[in-house]
Amino acid sequence: MDHLSDTPAMPADYYRRQAARIRRLAEEATTPAIKGQLRETAQECERLAERVAKAEAIEPASRQVDHRIRGDHRIRGAGSG
């Protein structure tokens, strides 16, 4: 699962809150260049939130599979000893 190691460490809600905060700052900005930069940053936060949300959805499923694999291993190991 190498793609998960590339996923940012903060929860998706964190990035969504940051995007909302940055959009509010963009609304208050008076310089067009700053306003544009803030909007781009907010969009990047939304993209990060999506990546994290996808990883969060995959991660619990992979934990269940790992648990079942470890459980099977213990059962097989217990019967052979």
Secondary structure, 3 states (H helix, E strand, C coil): CHHHHCCCCCCHHHHHHHHHHHHHHHHHCCCHHHHHHHHHHHHHHHHHHHHHHHHHHHHHHHHHHHHHHHHHHHHHHHHHC
